[in-house]
Amino acid sequence: MMSDFLSVSNLSRSYGEFHAVNDISFSAKQGEFIALLGPSGCGKSTTLKMIAGLELPTAGKIEINGSDVVNTPPGKRNLSMVFQSYALFPHMSVKENILFGLKARKVQKQERNKRLNEAVEMVDLGPHINKKPGQLSGGQCQRVALARTIVSNAPLCLMDEPLSNLDTKLRAEMRSEIRSLQRKLGLTVVYVTHDQIEAMSMADSIILLNEGRIEQASTPEAFYEHPETPFVAKFIGHPPMNLIAFDDLLVGVRPEHIGLVEQGGLAVSVVECDYQGSETILTTSFKESTIRLSLAGKRVLAPGAAVNIQWVPENEHHFSSSSGQRIERTNSVMNS
């Protein structure tokens, strides 16, 4: 059985009375891609900085490849980082930026050039190697940052929102490139993002943080199919899962699992139709709850129209209204 390459145990970071990270534990196998996901202020970047050695924990342990590194300087932790801001030297060429760390560590010139050539080929920067960062696009700058990670030969790579400055199309391309490089190099990656699409499409495992604590840690599939709390249910999915109040129960149903029916089901009132090309997001109201449906193609329904909606019982998720914890289904509200 493969041992953990990265192990974070009971990690906390407090600033006075504020607990930015509150007693979290997780681990990553060698070659695993872990996403730290959550809204702004949830503690994900602070966690990454503690792993990197840029922040000291208030409590807890961090082990990399079996060694406790809490008191080890950042430069001796044998890891690389890719930042949101690229962190490139504007006065240096692409080549000089990529090789800067190797020169600082006094790696021999022949070895430097060998790593440079391999990295430049991997990220397709050959025609730009003598340009300055100011002459590059955002995607090309991010490739330089990735090349710098590749030449470091560090087995652990920490990425802090590396795609947030890119446009939507380029983000999709870079997601694929980063995942492909990670697999090719066998890197262990801890990837911080607030974007659920990045986490769901790239990660082997996701750790969803909320107010400094782990809300759920599991595979992307489990997040979608088996959310443990209403917070998880609402955070994962686009549009997010509906949470419908029935007495002391919150019933979760994803918009794509709800359809319109002629009769039966649940009687609701149309609020609005949002046509998005391949689908229409239909917003309806039921008592005090808002229920959204994802319907294929273009649908036009007048605000205030009465319609009936339905879903199959297997697509229901039940949560306690008081504790917020998941409850395994006993019967469907559709049958009650």
PyMOL commands that set and color helices and strands:
alter all, ss='L'
color gray80, all
select helices_A, chain A and resi 44-52+74-76+94-104+109-123+126-128+133-135+138-152+168-185+196-202+220-225+230-235+255-257+313-315+333-335
alter helices_A, ss='H'
color red, helices_A
select strands_A, chain A and resi 4-15+18-29+33-37+59-64+67-68+79-82+156-160+188-193+205-210+213-218+242-246+249-253+259-261+266-275+279-286+289-296+306-310+317-320+326-327
alter strands_A, ss='S'
color yellow, strands_A
deselect
rebuild
show_as cartoon
